[in-house]
Amino acid sequence: MVVKRDYYELLGVPRSATEAEIKRAYRRLARQHHPDVNPDDEAEERFKEINEAYEVLGDARKRELYDRFGHAGLGPTAGEPGFDFGSPFGGFGDVFDMFFGGGLRDSARRAAQNQRGADLRYDLQVTLEEVLTGTQKAIRLTRPEGCEACNGVGSTSGNPPETCATCRGAGQVRYDRSQFVGVSFSTVATCPTCRGEGRIVSDPCRECAGQGRIRRTRERTVSVPPGVDDDTRIRVTGEGEAGPRGAPSGDLYIITFVKPHEVFERRGDDLWREATVSMAQAALGGSVEIGALDGAEILKLDQGTQPGEIYRLRGRGLPHIGGGGGRGDLHVIVKVEVPKHLNDRQRELLAELAESLGEKSPDGGEKSFFEKMRDAFGGR
């Protein structure tokens, strides 16, 4: 028997963690263990556990059930994509059956037979460049799909399921037993013929054994619009699990998170980066070519630009999501590079500059001209 780990322990948060703390922990761990980053089986399994924990702790209602009843309160299929939570009363269902004949549960079961398939979730990593332009991504999905042999009906003839003759559609049968003279006792059990569904397929399809669905793995291409961010939800209609016996399919929800970039930092729709210039460029000003996310850009420096000064290039950030056009800005933080190695001529020229500025010569005073230059421009 597989023992599930505590969800709080999986995410590395205390039981008193806020919603924001749980979300931050999930983002950090999802980036670290995403299969695109760590293709080994251990990372993939860890990634599934992290998603399962966040599905529960990130939802207030599901978290309350988990806090009260643990894993037992989430139902036998907790953690699977598109799962639904069972009754919070857990094993007390049999007690309800004894007193009420299972009528309420049976009605819910019959209603579920006509419901659409479950929704699915897929976590997708995108790069900052793909956020800028939008992209098409190929993903692999494993899910129940409609049986092609019977068109999802479940029967070879194509006829719909018939009402079970044993339970007459109730999904349950009642057994009366005599215990003593004049005393009888009734019990209710799941119908052995239809296994609680209330309907049977007289000629079940050989491919799907009458279920109308077969589990398959397929590749699908999804469109990611420009401007997505962490936790952006993209709905793909009809790409979830196939419904039972021809019922409509559920939807697929693509949840995006953005891979950190080596150069650019994202802040909303704006981008931030550092750019290193020489002492001469900082002092004299002029045009410097730097890299933007979508190509080269000319940065015009003012004379006397100081280390740490920030320049804003309008419209060179990321597109606004949701339409409307427009892009954020690119913010450039200037770093000034102080030369470490000078030849004699360069030292002579800088010494003349120092004297013209009223500075002491490199050989005079407690701190040399070059040391002062390094201090002024943030050098080490």
N, C-alpha and C positions, 0 to 999 in steps of 0.2 A: 504493500500500500504506500502510495506516495504521500508524504506529509508536506502540506503547503507551508511556506515560510510566512511569517507575520508581515503584512503589507507595510506597516510603519518601519519595520527593520529593513525591508527591501529598499525603501526610498531613503533610509537614513534620517528619518525625522521623528521627533517625539510624538506621543499620542495627542499632545496639546497643540500641535503645529497648526498654524493658520492656513487658509486656502492658498495664499500667496507663497508661503514657505513650501508647501507641498508642490506647487507648480514649479518653483525654481529648482527644487531637488529633482523633479521629473525631467526637466529640460536638460540639466547637467548630465544626468545618468543616461538619458536617451542619446545625447550626442556621443557620449563615451562608448556606449555599447551598440550603436546602430550597426546592422550588418554591412552597410556600405563602407563603414570605417574599419570594422573588424569582421572579416568574412568567415571566421572560424565558427564551428557549431556551438561552442560554449558561449560565445558572445551573442549568438542569435537566440539561444534559449534564455539567457539573462535578459535580453531585450524584451522578449515576450513576457517574462515575469514582471519587469518594470512597467510595461504597458498595462498588464492585468491589475497591478497595484494602483496605478493612477486612475484606471477606469472606476475603481471603487472609491478611493480616498478623494478623488477630484469631484465626486458627486455627493452633495450633502445628504440626500436620501439614502444612497447606498452606503455611505460612510456610517450613518447612524445605525443601519442594520448590522454592519460589520462590528461596530463598537459594542453592540448589545449581544449579538449572537455569534460573532466570529465568522469563520468560513461557512459554518452550517447555515447561517442566515442568508447566504447568497445563492443557494440553490446548487444543484449538481453540475451545472454548465457554466459556472462563473469563470470569467477569464477568457472565454472564447469570443471571437469577434461577433458582435451582434447579439450577445447573450442577453437574456432577460432574467430578472431575479424572481425566484419563487416566493411562495408565501412565507412571511416572517415567522409563522407558527411552526415551521419545520415538521417534526414528526407528529404533531397533533392532528394531522389530516385524517389519520385513521380513527381518531376519536370522533371527529365530525361525521365521518361515514357511518359510525355505529348509531349515532343519534338521529342523523338527518338523511340517511340513505344515500349520501354522496350526490344529491341532486344538484347542489350549487357547483361542485367541482365538475360534474358531468356537463352542465350547461357551459361552463367555461371551456371545457375540452372541445365541445362541438363548435363553439364560436372560434376557437383557435384554428380549427381545421379549415375555416374559410378565410383566415387572415393571410396577408401578404408575407413573403419571406422576410427573414431577419436582415437588418442593416449590417453592413460591415464597415470596419475602420482600417485604414492603411496609413502608416506613418511614412512620410516621404521626405528625404533630405534633398535640398536644392542649394546651389551655389549662389553667391551674390551676383555673379554675371547672369545667371538664369532669372534671378529676381528682376534684373534690369530689363531684360528682353522678353520674358515669358519663355515657356519651353514646352515640348512634348516629351513625356516620360513613359518608358515601357516598364510595367510592373507585372509581377506574377501573383495570381490569386488562386488559392485553393478554397473551393466552396461547393455546396450542393447546387447542381444545375439540373434543369428539366431533362428527363430521359428522352432522347431522340427517338428511341424505338417505339415508345407508346405516346409520344407528344406530351409527356408529363401527366397523363391520366392515371397510369399505373396498371391498366388492363391491356391484354393483347388485342381484344376486340375494339378497344376504344370506348367501351361503355363506362359510365361513371360508377363509382362504388354503390353497392346496394345496402339497404338497412340490414343489420345483423339480425338473423332470425332467433338467435339464442337470447339476446338481451333486448331485442326490439328497439335498438338504437340508443339504449340507456348507457351502454358501456360498462354496466355492472349487473351482477346477478345476485339474487337474495337466496340464502339457504336457511330453511326452517328445520330446527332440530328439537326433538322432544327430550327433555332432561328428566323430568319426573312426571308422575301421573297428573295430567291437567296443566302442566307447565311446559312451555316451549320457548325456544330462544332463537332469534334470527340474527344472521350475520350477512354482511354485504361484501362482495369481493369483485375484483376486476373480471370482466367477462373473458373466459379462456379462448373464445372463438375469435373475437375481434381485437383482443388485448386492450380493451378500454376505448377504442375509437368509435364504436357504435355503428361502424360500417365495414363491409368487407368487399374485397375485389374477388369476384368469382373465377376469373381467369387472369391471375397476376402475370405481369410482364416478366419475362425471364431476365432481362437486363437489369431491372431495378427492383425485382422481387415485389412488385406491386406498390412501391413507395412513390413512384413518379419522379424520383430525383436520384442522381448519381453524383458522387463527389469527384470533382475533376480539378486539375491544375491548368490554368490557361494564362497566356500573356495578353495584357490589355495595354493600350496606349491612352494616357490621360493628358489633358491640356492643363497646364499651370499658367495662369495669367500673370502679367507683370505686377510687381509691387507686393507680392505675398510676404508675410512675416511669420515668425514663430506662432504656431497654433492657428494659422489661417485654415479654415475648413472649406473644402471644395466638394460640393455634392455632385455625384454622378448618378443620375436617375436610372434605376433598373439594373444596376450592376452589383447588387447585393446577392443574398442567397435566393434561390428559386423558391417560390411558395409551394406548399404541399399540394400534390395532385392538381397541378395546373393553376394554382392561385398566383397572383402577381408577384414578381420578384421585389425584394427590398432594394434599398439604395446603398451606394458605396460612398463613404466619406473619406476624402483624402485630407490628412492633417499634415501640414508642412512645418518643417523647421529648417533654419538657414545655417549652413556650415560657416563657421568663423573664417574670415579672410585674413591673409597674412599682412596685407597693407592697409586695408580700409576697415574702419569701425563704423557700424551702422547705429544711428540714433534716429529712430523713426524713419522718415523719408530722406533724411540728410546723411551724408557720408563725411567722415573725418579721416585725415591722414597727416603724416608728417612729411616735410620736404627739407632736405639739407642743401644749403647754399654756402658759398665761400664768403670769407670776410669782405673781399672786394665787392662781391655782388650785394651783400647786405649794406655796405657803406655807400656804394655808388648808385644802387638801384638798377633797374633795367628789367629786361624780359628773361624769364627762365622757363624752360620746358619741363613740365611734370606729367606724370601719368594719371589720367582719370580712369574710371572704371571702363569706359567705352572708348579709350584712345588717348592721344596726347592732348595736352591743354597748355596754353601760354599763361604763366603767372607773372604779372607785372608788379615788381617790387618797388616800393618807395625808397628814396634815398634815406639812409640811416635806419633801415629796418632792424628791429631789435630781436634777439632770441626769444622765442615763445610767442611772437606776434602772430595773429591769426588773420588770414585772408579768406574771404568768402567768394566762391565762384557760383553765381546763381544758375540754377537749372542744370547742374551737373551731378545731381544726386540721383535718387531712385524715383521711379514713377509713383504717383499716388494710386493706390489700389481702389477699385470700385468705379473706374471711369472718371470722366471729367478732364482728363489730360493733365499736363503739368508734371514737373519733377521737383524734388527737393534740391538742396544746395550741397556743394562740396566745400568743406572747411579745411583749410591748409594751415597747419601749425609749422612755423619756420624754425628750423634748427640751423645754427651757424657753425661751420666747421673751421676750426683753427688749425693751421698747418703745424705738423710736428717736426718736420725736417726742412731746413732752409739752407740754401747755398750761401756763399759769401756775398754775392751781389744782392740777393734777396734780403739778407740781414742788413746790408748797408742801406738799401732803399727804405726798409721799415724803420731803421734808426733815424734816417732823415725825416721820415714822416713823424716820428715821435717828437723830434726836436721842434718841428714846425707846429706841432700841436701843444707845445709847452711841456712835453713829458721829459722825464729824465732819460739819459742814454741807457742802453742795456747794461753798461758796466757800473752805473751809479745808483745809489739809493738802496733801500732794503728790499724792494721788489722790482724786478726787471720789467721793462716795457712789454716783453712778450708774455710774462706772467699776468700783467694787468690786462693784456688783450685777451688772454684765455679766460680770465675771470669775467671780463665784460661780456664775452660771447658764450659763456656757459661751457667752456672747454675744461678738460681735466689734465 
